[in-house]
């Protein structure tokens, strides 16, 4: 669980802010200004969800993230539960 954090300025081939492969829960967190920089399809500037379950995100902001294909949230399940 990630709660009460600011995640900004992250850079990764995919998942610049958060690269999740488990069960992700985000609460009261700002995720902005992150960059997925990988060649040939960088995804998930803010969050890359590599698991088969949807992340749970509440009372959080995800904005200003960039990626070659998807800037905000990308992955196996791209519609988060709120």
Secondary structure, DSSP 8 states (H G I E B T S, - for coil): -EES-EEES-EESS-SSEEESS--EEES-EEES-EE--TTT-B-SSEEE-SSS--EEES-EEES-EESSBSSEEES--S-B-
